[in-house]
Amino acid sequence: MGRAALLGLILAIAACSSSKPTVVVGSKNFTEQVILGEIIAAQIERRLHIDVDRKLNLGGTLLAHEALKSGAIDLYPEYTGTALTEILHLPIEKDPKQVLEKVRHGYEASHVQWLAPFGFNDTFAMVMLAKTAQENRVRTLSDAATHPWRLGVGYEFTQRPDGLTGLVQTYGLKIEGEPVGSAKYIGQSPLAVEGWPLFCAIAWAPNSAGTSAMAATDERRRSRDLDMYFPLLPKRE
């Protein structure tokens, strides 16, 4: 869908909502999503000059998805990889184009439309303090597999087939004890790793730049390399 068509669709949604055009923008409940939701809302206000009702920080994937389906929100940013495995419950697919095609087709039954991507990829990264990486000569995930690690992860990462399970199977990572599963270990600056009782944590790759932490690269590109940002809109007949 082109930019002009997208703007036209948003205007149509706003016109259907009430006598005073309003678009409701939602997001999930972590910093990256709230920022993306705000970017979408600000762009609609700036380009279309219509009111935007922000319902950011809603909750997790399923809650945001149901809010969209029910009409409580008009759009929110979502990830193709998350939609494929968590909403559609389909097998992991490594080709981003195939993933997009499958989720677009799969969402048709819910009358939800995937729009054009924001233009950048998002994936998880394994991060550790730069000092730890230097001392253990870790630059890639294969390097990390030569050492046992105390790992900090978020709950969702432990549940996804393309999350912790896929990471361990692909690289043979050795985890010392049970992973420390807490939301505070995900979506935070890797600097926050310092002072916690662990040696590495799972964070989002965009968050790992410009800090004293080091992100081990996924050189095999096999585990969870298929998330892109897309805004979602309910289809209007």
N, C-alpha and C positions, 0 to 999 in steps of 0.2 A: 504494500500500500504506500503510495506517495505521500509527501508532506501535505499537499493540498487536500487530498482525500481524507487524511487523518484529521486535519483541522475541521473539515466539513462534517465528519462523523461526530466529533466532539461537540460541535455546535448543534447537531441534530439531537444528541443526547440531552444537552442543556435545554433545548427548546421543549423537549417532551416532559421535563421534570416539573415545571411550574410556570406561572406567568412571568416570573423573574428568572431568567436563565441561570442555572447553577450546576456545576459539575462537582461530584463528590470524589475526591482522591483519597485512596487508602494506602496503607503500607503495613508490613509486618513489624514485629516489636524488637528490632535491633537497629543500631545506629546507621548502618549502611542503607537499610530500607527507608528509614525516616528521612535521610538526606535525599535519596532518589525520589521519594514521594513529594518532598518539598520542591525539588527541581521541576518535576512535572507540573505541580500546582502553580508555581511561579511562572512557568512558560505559558501555561494556559491563560493566566491573568494578563501577562504582558502581550501575548500575541492576539488573543481573542477578546480581551477586555470584558470578560464575564466573571461572575463571582465563582469562587471555588470554596467548597466546604472541605476542610482537611480532617480526615479521620485516620490519622497516622498512629503508628504504634499499637495496632489492633491486637496482635497476637501472632501465633504461628501460621504455618502454611495453610493448614486446613481451615482455620478460622477465617483467614483472608479470602480464601477461595469460596467459602460458603457465603461470605458477605457480598462478594461479587455476583454470585449466582442469584442471591435473593434480592438484589437490587439495592442493598444498603450502601454500597459504594458503586461508582461507575468505572473505575479503573485503578490498577495498582501495578507496581513492577514485580515481575516474576522471573524465574530462571528456568530455562528449558530442561536442564538436568533434573531439577527438583520436580518439575511437572511430570516428567517421564516416569520417574520411579515412585514418587510419593503420592501423586494424584491418579495417574493412569495405571500405576503398578505394572509397567512394562519392563522388560529386560534392559540392562545397560547397553547403550549404543555409543560407539566412539566417534562416529562421524557427525559433526555438529549440524550439517545440512539435513541428514537423515533424522536427527533428533527433532529439529524444528518441524520437519514435515510430519513426523509422527504425532507431536503434541498438537499441532494445528488441526490435524485430522481427528485426534482423540477428543479434543475439546468441543468439536462441533455438536456433539450430543447434548452438551450443556449450554449451547448457544453462546459460547464465549469465543472471542476472536483474539488471536495473537497478532500484534502489529509489528512494524519494523523494529529491529534491535536498536539499542542505544549506541552500539558500535564498539563495545569493549567486552572482553571476556572476564569472567570471575571464577575463581576456583579456590579450593583450600590449599594451604601451604603448611609445611611443618617448620616451625620456627624455634630457634634457641638463641641464647645469648651469643653474641659474636665471639666472646672469649671462650665459651664452651666449644663452639664450632672450630675455632683455631686450634685449641688444645687437642681436639680429637680428629682434626683434619677432615671435617665434614663439609662438603659443598653440594653433594647430591643425596638423594634418598638412598641410592645404592651404598654410598659411603656410610650413611646413618645405620644401615642394616648390619654393619660390622660391630655395633655396640648395643648393649641393652639400655633402654631408656625408661625413665619415669615419665609417663605421658599424660598431658592434660587435654581433654577434649570436651566439646559440648554434647548434650544428649543426642541431638539429631544425627551427629556424625557417627555415633556408635550404632545407630539403628539402620542407616542406609547401606544397601549392598555395595554402593560405590563410595562408601565412606571408610570407616576403620577396617572393616573386613576386606575390602578390595585393596586397601593400602598394605595391609599385612601380607595378604596372599601374593600381591605383585612383587613386593620388595623383600619379603621375608624379614620384616622388622621384628626385633626382639623387644617385647614390652615387659618391664620389670613390675610385677604386681598388677593389680587392676588399674585401668586408666582412671584418672581423677576426672569424673564426669561432672561438670558444672558449667552453667551458662557463662560464668565469669571468665572462663578460659577461651571463649570464642567471641569474635567481634570486638575485641579489645586491642589496644596497641600492644605489639609484642614486648615493648618495654615493661609491661606489667608482669611479664614472666619473672623478672628479677625479684627475688625475695620470696617466691613461692616454692613449696617443697617439691619441685619437679625440674626436669632438665630440658624438656621440649614440650611444645604445645601446638595445637592445630589452630590456625588463624586464617583469615582470608588474605590471599596474595596481595591485593591492593593496599592492605594495612601494614605490610611488612617493609615498605620502603622508608628510608630516611630515619631509621631508628638504630639503636645499638644491638638490635637482634638481627639474626641472619636467617634467611629462608632457604631451606634445602630445596633445590630444583627437582622437578619431576621429569627426569631426563627420558624416561620411557613413555611418558605421556599416556599412561594406561588407566590411571585411577582418577575418576571424577574430573576429567578434562572436557566437560561439555556444558558448562553453565554459561549462559549469556543473559543479559538483562533485556527483557521485553515488557512493555506495558500491555496490559490485558484490558479488553473492553467487552462488555456483553453485547451480543449482536442485536441490532434493532431491525425488526421486520419492516 
